[in-house]
Amino acid sequence: MRRASKFSSMRQVLGVFAQNWKVFLAVAAVLSLQLISAGQLRLCGAVLIGALLNFFYFLSTAARLEAAAQAPLPQAKKIMLIGLLLRLAMVFAVLAVAVHISTELFLSTAICFGVFYLAALFILARSELKRKF
């Protein structure tokens, strides 16, 4: 039953993102066009890397929140702390690889992750507002 509930929560988050794919596509297009207009065509892959990193970050967050919601309070705190550390380690690992390749790739990936993160928060907040009203 717990496993079905976890998948239900993840499907709900994925459903919100699937309904708003146009926003993510628009964000990716704007970021890519900015890189192309700046003459940095080789950094367009960083947009994809930042978007994928953000996507896995939110999936991990949804899974951890679901697990913490079903656990007793002391265990829930531990689950959330471990989840935070794992997500931060994932972000730092990808960015560490990017910085070893080139500084421009690192900055592009980090900025794209941040922009997609803000877009995802906006989409989730907007979906909650729609649900309440």
Order of alpha helices (4+ residues) and beta strands (2+ residues): alpha-alpha-alpha-alpha-alpha
